[in-house]
Structures are given as structure tokens and as C-alpha cells.
Amino acid sequence: MQIKWRVDLTVEEREHLLGLISKGKRGARTLARARVLLKADEGMTDEEVAAAVNVGYATVGRVRRRFVEEGLEGALNEGPWPGAKPKLDERQCAHVIAVACSEAPEGHDHWTLRLLADKVVELGFAESYSHEAVRQTLKKTTSSRGNGKCGASPRSVPTT
């Protein structure tokens, strides 16, 4: 079978990859890609490399292609993962946290996640926002909606 993306490592690249694998200090996916490149450089087919390194056939082709198109570092490192961008920016998240630390709306003892999600929409930050997204936003802080000292842990409050 004809190999579409041929991997020809230089001596320096091969030594670099062997060093990465022997140290084992990189992520598992990076080390797997290093092994793919070493096996591909030995002249193995994609099927043989996939079996030897225990990765998918498509992964081998993708690593080969990225090596040829982007070089060694491009093949080793992951590109950005697809996914939706966050609905709120940092300023808006800070505003939501400030609202959570403020007095609850009339008729309520405290802010709930659903009330905060509704407030995000009311403020025009997003067309829709889930209570789970509010929970994740608040989790990034040290704030506790049930604590009167919202945003400050009891240990950090000076005693006199």
C-alpha cells in the first residue's frame, strides 16, 4: 500500500522523540503521537503503526499529515478542541457573582441558581442561560451563597 504522508525524521527529531518517551513527562496523547512518528519513520504502514501503538487508524494518518504539513511540534501538540464559546465574558461572570452576593430579590430568602440564570437573561448577557452554567460560574470563586460573608472564607477574615 502507498503511504500518502511519509514521515522521515532527522536524527535530532528521533532523539527528541525518544527522550520524550523515556522521560514520560508529557501527556499520554503526546507520547502516543511520538510513538506513532517513530513507528512511521521505521516504514510501517498505518495499520501496523495503529496496532503497535494501540491507537486508531485515523489517528495515525492525522499525525502523519500534521508532521508533513506542520512539522514535529505541530504533530505532537493538540490543536484547539471544537466546542461552543462561553456565553459570558469575564466581566459578565464577575457581575453574576456580585449579584449572587447581593440581597435576594423581593419574596425570596436567597438567590437560587435558577433566579441567577433568569437574571443573566434579564440583564441581556445571553438569550438563554442555564442554572448549571450559573453553578459552574460560581464554583470558580470562593463565594458561598449561603454564607453572609459572600466571597470571603472565615479563615481570611481578621479577628480583633
N, C-alpha and C positions, 0 to 999 in steps of 0.2 A: 504494500500500500504506500502511496506517495504521501509524504509528510508535508502539509501545507506551510506550517510555521516551524522552520528549522532553528533549533537552539544550538548555537556554537559559543560556548563560554570561553573567555580568556582564562589564563592561569590565575590571574588576580581575582576574577569573579568566582572561579571554582573554589579558591582558597577562602574567600569571603563567605561563601555559602557553607562550606564545611565548618568554618569557625562558628557560624550562627547555629548550626545544628549541634555541634559538640558542646557549646555553652548552654543551649536550651533556654536562654533568657528572653526570647521573643515569644509572641503569641503562637498558639497551636496552628492557626491558619497560615501564618507567615512561615513557620517551619515546614508545613506541608508543601507550600509553594516552593520553598528552597529545595526540598527533596524532589519535587516534580522537575525542576530545572536541571538538577544533577542527573536524574534518570534520563531526561530528554536529551541531554548532552551526550549521554552514552550511546545514543542512536536507537533507543527503544521507541516502539510505536505508542500511540496514545493509549491503546488498550493495555499494553504491557505496563506502562507507567501508572495508569489508574489502578491496576491490580497490585503493583509493587508498593505504591504509596498509600493505598486504601482511600482513594478519592474518586469522585465521579469522572466519567469520561469527558464531560463538558468542562469540568474544572481544568483538566489537563490542556485542552485546546485553548481555553481562556488565558491560562498562564503563559502558554507558548506565544500566543498572539500579543499579549501585553509586553512580553520580553522583546519581541521583534519590533513592536511599534514604540514602546516607551522606555526600553532599557531595563536594567536589573532592578533598580528601585521601584519602577512602575509595576513590574511583575510581582515584586514581593509585597508591596503595600496595597491595602484595600482602597478602593475609590469610595466616594460618598455613597451611602445607602439611600435607596429611594424611600420616600415617605412624605407625609404631609408636613408642611412647615407649621411651627407653633402658631396658634391663633392670636396669642397675646405677646407683645414685646415685654422687655424688662420693666419699662416704666408702668405699663398697664398691670403687670403682675404685682408690682410694688403697691399700686393703687388698690388692688383687690385685697392685699394683705392689710393695708391701712383700714379699709372698710371693715374687714373681719375683726379688727381690733377696736372698732368704734362701737358706740351704743347700738343695740339691736333696733330694728325698725319697730314702729308702734304696733303693739299687740303681740310682740314676741319677746321671750326672755333673753334669747341669744341668736346669733347668726347661725343658720344651718347651711350646709353645703348647697342645698337647692336654692335657698334665698340668695346666697352669694352668686350662684350661677345666673339666676334671674337678674341680679344687679349688673353683672357683666354685660348682659344683653341690653338692659335699660340704659347703661352708660354709653352704649354704642360701640363697645370694644369689639364685639363679634355678633354675627347674626344669630348664632346659637352657641351655647357653651354648656358642657355637662357638669354635673356635681362631682363626677370623678376627676375631671380636669381641675376643678377648684381644689379638691383634696390633694392632688399632686402638686399644685402650686403652693399650697400652704405647708405641705410636707417639707419643702425646700428650706423652710425657715425654722426658727426655734419658737415660733408663736404657738400658743395653745389657746384656742377659742374659749375653753372652759376656765382659764386662769385670768384673774383680774389684772395680772402683770403681763399682759399680752406682749410677747416678743422678748421678755427677759426671764431667764431662768432664775429660780430662787437663790442659787449659789452666787449669781453675779450681782445681786442687789446688796449694796453695802449696809452693814449694820452699824448703828450708832449707840 
